[in-house]
Amino acid sequence: MKKSDMVREKIFNTSYKLFIEEGYENTTTRQIAEASNIKHGLLYYYFKKKEDILVEIVKIKMYRLTKFVMENTGERDPYNVSALFGRIFFEYIKNNDNFKKLYIAVLNNYRIKSTTVDTIIEISKSMFNLFNIDYKEENLRVASLVAVGVQSTLVVSNLKENSEINYDELVSIIIKVTFGSINISDEKIKIISEETLIKKEKFIKKFGVQYSIN
């Protein structure tokens, strides 16, 4: 690995740790630079602003978790992978208050939320291409916008209020609304929802809740 890549990776890991422990809003770029053992000015060579770091964190974490899910569940249907990703992701949120706060910061930031949509689309396209399944890019965009939109309204409001949330039911709603927006039948959505709930339980039993999203 080149030195520049090593420095970037160090900034990435340090920032994620600080965002989790101190909160995104409370973390400064100066803190990140000091904890990364680099000069404050050098940080801006790699990331123009703090927001850019969180954008990269979102993208990399989503790719890593999707890859981990596919490699360790044997799932090969893009819709099932997406639904299972959601179930496992929110299981992690349920058990990690600091990550929950970071996720709220993500969904409250328009640019980062837009990046999340674009990343979902790219991951989805990669899966469909990998499994040689035809798709309409317009459908992927609609589904991604709906998924993030539902989370921004339904999920964030519940997380902020610290209300008792049944995360499995919450994700089932997201799955139903998201897949319904691209005309997947109610019967197929029901099957996807029920199957991924069972697979999520098996995944958690095998790997626990502190898995590769870290």
C-alpha positions in Angstrom: 0.0 0.0 0.0 1.3 3.4 -0.9 2.1 5.9 1.8 -0.7 8.2 0.6 -3.2 5.4 0.8 -2.0 4.5 4.3 -2.4 8.1 5.5 -5.9 8.2 3.9 -6.8 4.9 5.6 -5.5 6.2 8.9 -7.6 9.4 8.6 -10.7 7.3 7.7 -10.3 4.9 10.7 -9.5 7.7 13.1 -12.4 9.8 12.0 -14.9 6.9 12.2 -13.7 6.2 15.8 -14.0 9.8 16.8 -17.4 10.2 15.1 -18.7 7.2 17.0 -17.2 8.1 20.4 -17.5 11.9 20.3 -20.3 12.4 17.8 -20.1 13.8 14.3 -21.0 17.4 15.2 -18.7 17.4 18.2 -15.6 16.2 16.3 -13.4 18.8 14.7 -10.9 18.4 11.8 -8.2 19.5 14.2 -9.0 16.6 16.5 -9.0 14.2 13.5 -5.6 15.5 12.4 -4.1 15.2 15.9 -5.4 11.7 16.5 -4.1 10.7 13.0 -0.7 12.1 13.8 -0.6 14.4 10.8 -0.6 18.2 10.4 -3.9 19.9 10.2 -3.2 21.3 6.8 -2.3 17.9 5.4 -5.8 16.6 6.3 -7.2 19.0 3.7 -5.1 17.4 1.0 -7.1 14.2 1.5 -10.5 15.6 2.5 -11.6 19.2 1.8 -14.0 19.2 4.8 -15.3 17.0 7.6 -18.4 16.2 5.6 -16.3 14.5 2.8 -14.9 12.1 5.4 -18.4 11.0 6.5 -19.4 10.7 2.8 -16.5 8.2 2.3 -17.4 6.4 5.5 -21.0 5.8 4.3 -19.8 4.5 1.0 -17.2 2.1 2.3 -19.3 0.8 5.2 -22.2 0.0 2.8 -19.9 -1.8 0.3 -18.2 -3.7 3.1 -21.4 -4.9 4.8 -23.0 -5.9 1.4 -19.9 -7.9 0.6 -19.8 -9.5 4.0 -23.5 -10.4 3.8 -23.1 -12.0 0.3 -19.9 -13.9 1.3 -21.4 -15.3 4.5 -25.0 -16.1 3.6 -24.6 -17.5 0.1 -27.5 -15.2 -0.9 -27.5 -14.5 -4.7 -30.8 -12.7 -5.3 -30.2 -8.9 -5.4 -33.6 -8.2 -3.7 -32.9 -10.6 -0.9 -29.4 -9.2 -0.4 -30.8 -5.7 -0.2 -33.5 -6.7 2.3 -31.1 -8.8 4.4 -28.6 -5.9 4.4 -31.4 -3.7 5.8 -32.3 -6.2 8.5 -28.7 -6.7 9.6 -27.9 -3.0 9.4 -30.7 -2.0 11.7 -29.9 -4.9 14.1 -26.6 -3.2 14.5 -28.2 0.2 15.0 -30.5 -1.3 17.7 -27.5 -2.5 19.6 -25.2 0.5 19.1 -26.4 3.8 20.4 -23.3 5.7 19.2 -23.7 4.4 15.7 -27.3 5.2 15.9 -26.4 8.9 16.5 -24.0 8.9 13.6 -26.6 7.4 11.3 -29.0 10.2 12.3 -26.3 12.7 11.3 -26.1 11.0 7.9 -29.8 11.2 7.2 -30.0 14.8 8.3 -27.3 15.9 5.8 -28.7 16.3 2.3 -25.4 15.8 0.5 -24.5 12.6 2.5 -28.1 11.3 2.0 -27.7 11.9 -1.7 -24.4 9.9 -1.6 -26.2 7.1 0.2 -28.8 6.9 -2.6 -26.1 6.9 -5.3 -24.2 4.2 -3.4 -27.2 2.0 -3.1 -27.8 2.3 -6.9 -24.2 1.4 -7.7 -24.2 -1.6 -5.3 -27.5 -2.8 -6.8 -26.3 -2.5 -10.3 -23.2 -4.4 -9.4 -25.3 -7.2 -7.9 -27.6 -7.5 -10.9 -24.7 -7.5 -13.3 -22.9 -10.1 -11.2 -25.8 -12.5 -11.2 -26.7 -11.7 -14.9 -30.1 -10.4 -14.0 -31.8 -7.8 -16.2 -32.9 -4.6 -14.5 -34.1 -1.1 -15.2 -31.8 1.6 -13.9 -34.8 3.9 -13.4 -36.3 1.2 -11.0 -33.1 1.1 -9.0 -33.1 4.9 -8.6 -36.8 5.0 -7.6 -36.3 2.2 -5.1 -33.1 3.8 -3.6 -34.8 7.2 -3.3 -37.8 5.6 -1.6 -35.7 3.5 0.8 -33.7 6.5 1.9 -36.7 8.7 2.0 -38.7 6.3 4.2 -35.7 6.1 6.6 -35.3 9.9 6.7 -38.9 10.3 7.9 -40.0 7.2 9.7 -36.7 6.0 11.1 -35.1 9.2 12.1 -38.1 10.5 14.0 -38.3 7.3 16.0 -34.5 7.2 16.7 -34.5 10.9 17.8 -37.4 10.3 20.2 -35.7 7.2 21.6 -39.0 5.4 21.3 -39.4 1.7 21.7 -38.9 0.5 18.2 -39.6 -3.0 16.8 -36.8 -2.9 14.3 -38.0 -6.0 12.5 -41.4 -4.5 11.8 -39.7 -1.2 10.8 -37.5 -2.9 8.2 -40.5 -4.9 7.0 -42.3 -1.6 6.3 -39.2 -0.2 4.5 -39.0 -3.4 2.4 -42.7 -3.3 1.5 -42.7 0.4 0.5 -39.4 0.2 -1.3 -40.1 -2.9 -3.4 -43.7 -1.9 -3.9 -42.6 1.4 -5.5 -41.1 -0.6 -8.4 -44.1 -2.9 -8.8 -42.8 -6.0 -7.2 -45.9 -8.1 -6.3 -47.1 -8.2 -2.7 -46.7 -12.0 -2.7 -43.0 -11.7 -3.6 -42.4 -8.9 -1.1 -44.0 -11.0 1.6 -41.7 -14.0 0.8 -38.6 -11.7 0.7 -39.5 -10.2 4.0 -40.2 -13.5 5.8 -37.1 -15.2 4.4 -34.7 -12.5 5.2 -36.0 -12.2 8.8 -35.1 -15.9 9.3 -31.7 -15.5 7.6 -31.0 -12.4 9.7 -31.6 -14.4 12.9 -29.2 -17.1 11.6 -26.6 -14.5 10.7 -26.8 -12.8 14.1 -26.5 -16.2 15.8 -23.4 -17.0 13.9 -21.6 -13.6 13.9 -23.2 -11.7 16.7 -24.2 -8.0 16.3 -20.6 -6.7 16.3 -19.6 -7.8 12.9 -17.8 -6.4 9.9 -19.5 -3.0 9.7 -16.8 -1.7 12.1 
